[in-house]
Amino acid sequence: MGSRPPTDDRCWAVRPGPQLSAPGPARGRRVWLAVVAAGLLCCTASCGSGTGSAPGSATPASSAASEPSRAPVLPPRPSDLSLIRVEPCGLLAGAQITQLGVGAGSPYGDPVLGNAECVWATPSATDTWITRALIYERAATALGDPHAQVVHVAGFPAVQTNDPTADPTHTCELYIDIAEGQTLLVAYVGGPNNPNSATSTHPLACQKAAQAADLMIQTLETRRH
């Protein structure tokens, strides 16, 4: 656990980034997310071949813009769902995996260190979801992103944004305020083989991210009882 799957080295050299280790700044975390997603998509494409809101959608709450003199804040949570010692790959199982059409998740990192991560992808990598249990970081830290928007996912406040180094029409990140001082990060990346790639938009990518996040929150709520 924590090592990269065996793949062509070219696929992991798409974008430089740190190895997954102890929790780090948001930018370092994003680079790792980009490397994981780009690696999966690159290998599939041979490195150079040229959704009142329904469940699984993020409901806009307000703009993330705030007065400079005020610290960014999020709306209150409906409850706390702790991520301590949670294995992210266990957040999707059975019918949930079938619903997304993905295979088994690939784990990285260590829940004890607060850097546990999981990657799920459809067989041809047309869709990839990445989630990370950030037990030492508040979701509100993502409000500093220039394109951040406050939304709700399964009733929980979240910051919706995207990695500025990636194409926003195919990517979306949700920083979900899941518990005090803890964040469930769910990212979606649309692959080059996706038949809807040409008509993809950032809102559609965020619907995909929210769909998976909704299922993960269902799992966390079940474990609490």
C-alpha positions as CSV (number, residue, x, y, z in Angstrom):
1,M,0.0,0.0,0.0
2,G,1.4,3.4,-0.9
3,S,3.4,2.3,-4.0
4,R,2.6,3.0,-7.5
5,P,1.1,0.2,-9.7
6,P,3.4,-1.3,-12.3
7,T,3.1,0.9,-15.4
8,D,5.2,2.4,-18.1
9,D,7.5,5.1,-16.6
10,R,6.4,7.6,-19.2
11,C,2.9,7.6,-17.8
12,W,4.1,8.7,-14.3
13,A,6.4,11.4,-15.8
14,V,3.5,13.5,-17.3
15,R,3.7,16.0,-14.5
16,P,6.3,16.3,-11.8
17,G,5.1,15.8,-8.2
18,P,6.1,14.5,-4.8
19,Q,5.6,11.0,-3.7
20,L,2.6,10.5,-1.4
21,S,3.9,10.8,2.1
22,A,2.9,13.0,5.0
23,P,0.1,15.6,4.5
24,G,1.4,18.6,2.6
25,P,0.2,21.9,1.2
26,A,-2.7,21.9,-1.2
27,R,-0.6,22.4,-4.2
28,G,1.6,19.4,-3.5
29,R,-1.5,17.3,-2.9
30,R,-3.0,18.4,-6.2
31,V,0.1,17.6,-8.1
32,W,-0.1,14.1,-6.8
33,L,-3.7,13.8,-7.8
34,A,-2.8,15.0,-11.2
35,V,0.0,12.5,-11.5
36,V,-2.2,9.6,-10.5
37,A,-5.0,10.6,-12.9
38,A,-2.6,11.5,-15.8
39,G,-0.8,8.2,-15.3
40,L,-4.0,6.2,-15.6
41,L,-5.2,8.1,-18.6
42,C,-1.8,8.2,-20.3
43,C,-1.3,4.4,-20.1
44,T,-4.7,3.8,-21.6
45,A,-4.1,6.3,-24.4
46,S,-0.5,5.0,-25.0
47,C,1.0,8.4,-23.8
48,G,0.4,10.5,-26.9
49,S,-2.6,9.3,-28.9
50,G,-4.0,12.1,-30.1
51,T,-25.4,16.1,-13.2
52,G,-33.9,20.7,-4.4
53,S,-30.9,18.6,-6.2
54,A,-31.0,15.0,-7.2
55,P,-28.6,12.7,-5.4
56,G,-25.1,12.9,-6.9
57,S,-25.1,16.5,-7.7
58,A,-23.6,19.5,-6.0
59,T,-26.0,22.2,-4.9
60,P,-24.7,25.7,-5.2
61,A,-24.8,27.5,-1.8
62,S,-23.1,30.8,-2.5
63,S,-20.0,32.4,-4.1
64,A,-16.7,31.8,-2.3
65,A,-15.9,35.5,-2.5
66,S,-15.7,37.2,0.8
67,E,-14.6,40.5,2.2
68,P,-10.8,40.7,2.6
69,S,-11.1,41.4,6.3
70,R,-13.0,38.2,7.0
71,A,-11.7,34.7,7.2
72,P,-13.4,32.3,4.8
73,V,-16.1,30.2,6.3
74,L,-18.4,27.4,5.2
75,P,-22.1,26.8,6.2
76,P,-22.6,24.5,9.2
77,R,-22.4,20.7,8.8
78,P,-25.5,18.5,9.4
79,S,-23.3,16.2,11.4
80,D,-19.7,14.9,11.8
81,L,-18.5,11.8,9.9
82,S,-15.0,11.2,11.1
83,L,-12.3,10.1,8.6
84,I,-9.8,8.9,11.2
85,R,-8.4,5.6,10.2
86,V,-10.8,5.4,7.3
87,E,-9.6,3.5,4.3
88,P,-10.8,5.5,1.2
89,C,-11.0,2.4,-0.9
90,G,-13.6,1.1,1.5
91,L,-15.9,4.0,0.8
92,L,-17.3,2.5,-2.4
93,A,-18.3,-1.2,-2.5
94,G,-20.7,-3.6,-4.2
95,A,-23.6,-1.9,-5.9
96,Q,-21.9,1.5,-5.6
97,I,-18.9,0.3,-7.7
98,T,-21.3,-1.2,-10.2
99,Q,-23.3,2.1,-10.4
100,L,-20.1,4.0,-11.3
101,G,-18.9,1.3,-13.6
102,V,-15.5,1.2,-12.1
103,G,-13.2,-1.6,-11.0
104,A,-11.7,-2.1,-7.6
105,G,-10.0,0.9,-6.1
106,S,-6.2,1.2,-5.9
107,P,-5.0,2.4,-2.5
108,Y,-2.2,4.8,-1.7
109,G,-0.9,6.3,1.5
110,D,-1.6,5.5,5.1
111,P,-4.8,6.4,7.0
112,V,-2.8,6.8,10.2
113,L,-0.7,9.5,8.6
114,G,-3.7,11.2,7.2
115,N,-2.7,10.8,3.6
116,A,-4.8,7.8,2.6
117,E,-6.0,7.9,-1.0
118,C,-7.9,5.7,-3.5
119,V,-8.2,5.8,-7.3
120,W,-11.1,4.2,-9.2
121,A,-11.3,4.1,-13.0
122,T,-13.6,2.6,-15.6
123,P,-12.0,-0.3,-17.6
124,S,-10.9,2.0,-20.4
125,A,-10.2,5.0,-18.1
126,T,-12.9,7.1,-19.7
127,D,-13.7,8.2,-16.1
128,T,-11.4,8.3,-13.1
129,W,-12.3,9.2,-9.5
130,I,-9.8,10.0,-6.8
131,T,-10.6,10.5,-3.2
132,R,-8.5,11.4,-0.2
133,A,-9.2,11.4,3.5
134,L,-7.6,14.7,4.8
135,I,-7.8,14.4,8.6
136,Y,-5.5,17.4,9.2
137,E,-7.0,19.9,6.9
138,R,-10.2,22.1,6.8
139,A,-12.2,22.2,3.6
140,A,-12.4,26.0,4.0
141,T,-8.7,26.2,3.0
142,A,-9.7,25.6,-0.6
143,L,-11.8,28.8,-0.6
144,G,-8.6,30.6,-1.5
145,D,-8.8,29.2,-5.0
146,P,-9.8,31.8,-7.6
147,H,-12.6,29.7,-9.0
148,A,-13.9,28.2,-5.7
149,Q,-17.6,28.0,-5.2
150,V,-19.4,26.9,-2.1
151,V,-21.9,24.0,-2.7
152,H,-23.6,21.3,-0.8
153,V,-23.0,17.6,-1.4
154,A,-25.4,15.1,0.4
155,G,-26.2,18.0,2.8
156,F,-22.6,18.7,3.6
157,P,-20.9,22.0,2.7
158,A,-18.1,21.8,0.2
159,V,-15.8,23.8,-1.9
160,Q,-16.1,23.1,-5.6
161,T,-13.0,24.0,-7.7
162,N,-10.5,22.5,-10.0
163,D,-6.8,22.0,-10.3
164,P,-5.5,25.1,-12.2
165,T,-2.9,23.0,-14.0
166,A,-5.6,20.8,-15.6
167,D,-8.3,21.3,-18.2
168,P,-11.4,22.4,-16.2
169,T,-13.8,21.0,-18.8
170,H,-12.7,17.5,-17.8
171,T,-11.9,17.9,-14.1
172,C,-13.5,18.9,-10.8
173,E,-12.5,18.8,-7.2
174,L,-14.8,18.8,-4.2
175,Y,-13.4,19.6,-0.7
176,I,-16.2,18.3,1.5
177,D,-16.4,19.6,5.2
178,I,-17.1,16.2,6.6
179,A,-16.0,16.7,10.2
180,E,-14.3,19.3,12.4
181,G,-10.9,19.8,10.9
182,Q,-11.3,17.0,8.4
183,T,-12.0,17.0,4.7
184,L,-13.2,14.4,2.2
185,L,-11.5,15.3,-1.1
186,V,-13.2,13.8,-4.2
187,A,-11.9,14.6,-7.6
188,Y,-13.1,13.5,-11.1
189,V,-11.0,13.4,-14.3
190,G,-12.5,12.6,-17.7
191,G,-10.2,10.6,-19.9
192,P,-9.4,11.1,-23.6
193,N,-11.3,8.0,-24.6
194,N,-14.6,9.3,-23.0
195,P,-17.2,9.4,-25.8
196,N,-18.6,12.6,-24.3
197,S,-15.2,14.3,-24.1
198,A,-15.9,16.9,-26.8
199,T,-19.1,18.1,-25.0
200,S,-17.7,17.9,-21.5
201,T,-17.9,21.0,-19.3
202,H,-16.7,21.8,-15.8
203,P,-20.3,21.6,-14.3
204,L,-20.7,18.1,-15.9
205,A,-17.4,17.0,-14.4
206,C,-18.5,18.3,-11.0
207,Q,-21.7,16.3,-11.3
208,K,-19.6,13.2,-11.8
209,A,-17.5,14.1,-8.7
210,A,-20.6,14.7,-6.7
211,Q,-22.1,11.4,-7.8
212,A,-19.2,9.5,-6.3
213,A,-19.0,11.8,-3.2
214,D,-22.7,11.2,-2.5
215,L,-22.1,7.4,-2.5
216,M,-19.1,7.8,-0.2
217,I,-21.0,9.9,2.3
218,Q,-23.7,7.2,2.3
219,T,-21.1,4.7,3.3
220,L,-19.7,6.9,6.1
221,E,-23.2,7.5,7.5
222,T,-23.9,3.8,7.5
223,R,-20.7,3.1,9.4
224,R,-21.7,5.7,12.1
225,H,-24.8,3.8,13.1
